[in-house]
């Protein structure tokens, strides 16, 4: 399966300053985020969840063939099943993670109306973002961080929805393909600590295949040719 720019950006950008002991990758796909964080950190426990059969098998194979196989484990389960399995009598999960990361399938916000409250209500009912945020709030340690990449068009609603679970944006990176293009993605990092945040911007290319110095500096450790 093709490695997407979204995952590479998120895996390289996510802060590891808190030196997490345990990491969870939700919706791991072939495991690229978990592998990048294993390469970047000394985390002793790196779990991943993947529900798709083919992706799960490839993820396990990639973990086993990596230099960090002893720290990586992939669960073949849905997020709902994972939360239930890691909870004691449907209460709080017994195991909490210091860092949770996700490149989730996108629910595109195509229903914009003139009623902001109605739009937000529809967004809150949408999957998978609501379930993702609720699950993260249960699985994240009190001092932990949650890192995610979403369409820029969803940023405002996502932040509001996260705040309802007492998760607050601490870092924001908005990504543009070229200097002339519109902002396409938002990389967000949340915690249970409310702080002021100043969004930053990253441009990937100046022209086709001519990458900016900022993009190269961020991702060069993960490409064979850059």
N, C-alpha and C positions, 0 to 999 in steps of 0.2 A: 504494500500500500504506500502511496505517495506521502512524503512528509510535508506537511503544510507550514507555510510561513508563520501562521498564528501560533502554532505550538513551539516553534523554534524561538520566536520572540518571547513568548511567555516563560519558557524554560530558562532563557538567558537573563530575562529582566527581573524575575522574582527574587526578592531579597532573602539572603540567607544570613544576614547580620546577627540574627538571634541564635544561630547555630542549632537548628532543630535536631532533636534526637529521633523523632518519628515523623514520617511524611506519608500522606495519602493522596493518590492520583485518582480522581473520580472520572470515569469514562475514559479509560487509559488508551483505547485503540490498540495500537501496536506497541505501546509502552514508551514512546519517545520522551514524554515529560518526566516520567520516573527515572529513565536512564540519564537524562540530562542532569537531574538533581543528584543522582548518585555520583555522576562525574564531578559535579561542582561542590559537593558537601561530604561531610563525614557522618551523615545521619546513619544510625545503626539499623533502623527499621523503616523500610520504604515499601508500603503496600499499594496495590492498584486494584481497581474494580473495572471489569469489562463484561458486558452482558452478551455481546455478539460472539457467536461461536468461532468464526474464522479469525476475527481480531484477537480473541482471547488466546487461541492456539499460537498465533504469531507472536503475541506479547510474551507468552511463557517461553517460547523458543528464543526470542531476543534476550530475555532476562538470563536464561541459562547460558547463552553464548557470550554474554558480556563479562567484563572483568569484575563486576560487582554483584554477581549472581547470589552470593551468600547474604546480601542485604535486601534483595528484591523478592516480592511475592505477589502474584496476581490472583484475585478471587474471581471466579466465574459466577457472577451474580448481578442482580439489579441493585440500584442504590437503596431502594426500600428494603430488600432482603438483607443487604449488608448491615443497615442500621438496626434492623430487628435482631439479627444474629449476634450483633455486638452489644446488645442491650440486655439487662437483667430484669426479667419480668416486665418488659415494655417500659422500663424506666430509662434513666439516662445511660448511654453507652458506658461500659466498663472501661473501655480503652479510648483515650483522647489523643488527638494528633497535634503536634506542634506546628505543622504546616499542612494545609490542604490546598491542592492545585487542581484546576479543571479547565479543559477546553471543551465546553459542552456543545451539544447540537443546538443550533440557534433557532429560537422562535422569532421570526421576523415580524416586526411591529408594522403591519400594513393597514391597520384599522384606524389610523389617526382621524379624530373628529375635532369638533370645536369645543368638546367637553373634556377638560383635562382630567376631572375626577372619574368620568366614565372610562376614559382610556386607561387610567391607572388600575381601575377595578378589573378591566379585561386582562390587563397585563399580569395582575396578581393571580388570576385564574389560569394563566397560561403555563404549560409545561415546556421545558423542564425547569425553568428558572426558580419558580416558587418552591418546588420540591428540593432542588439543589440547595437553596439558601437555608431552608428549614433543616435539612439534613446536616449541613455544615455547622449550623449553630449547636447541634447536638454532639457532633464528633470533634469539634475544635477545642483544644485546651484553653483555659482562661487567658493565657498570655500568648496564644497562638495567632497565626496569620492565615488568611484565605486569599488565594491568588487566582484570577479568572480572566479570560479574554472573551469579549462579547462585541456585537456590532455597536458602533458609536451611537446609532439611533436608539439603542436600548439603555444607554448609560444612565440617564436621569431616573427612569423608572426602576432600574435595577438597584440603584443606590437607595432610593426611597424604600423599596421592598426589603433590602438588607437591614436598614435601620429599624424596621419593625421587629427584627430578630436581634436587635442590639449589636449589629455588625456595622462598623463605620469605615468609610474609605480613608485610608492613610496615604496611599500613593495612587496616582492616575497618570497613565501614559496614553496619549491619543496618537494613532498611527495613520499616516498618509502614504499612498503609494508613490506619488511624485509631488513636487512643490505646487503644481497646478491642480492636483486632484483634491477632492473633498476628503475629510477625515473618514476613514473606513472602520477602524477598530478602536476599542478602548481596552486597555489592560488595567485592571483594578486590583488593588491589594487592600484587604479589610482586616480589622481586628475588633475586639470588644472594647478597645480604648478609643474614645472620641478625640480626634486631634484636627487641627487645621491642615488643609491639603491644598497644594498649588499644582494644578495639572501641568504636565509637560508634553511636548510634541516630538514625534520622531518621523522623519521622512526616509523611506526605504531607498528610492532611486532618484537620481537626477534625470537620467534618461534610461531607456531599456537596457538592463544588465549593467548599468553604471551605478554602483551602490554608493550611498553616502558614507562618509567617514564614521558617522555615529552608528549607522547600522552595522558596518564592518566591525567596529570596536566591540559592539554588543554581542555579535553572533559568531565571530571568526573561530572561536574554540570548538565549534560544532560542525564546521564544514571542512571537507577535505580540500576544496579549492575555494578560496575567497580573496 
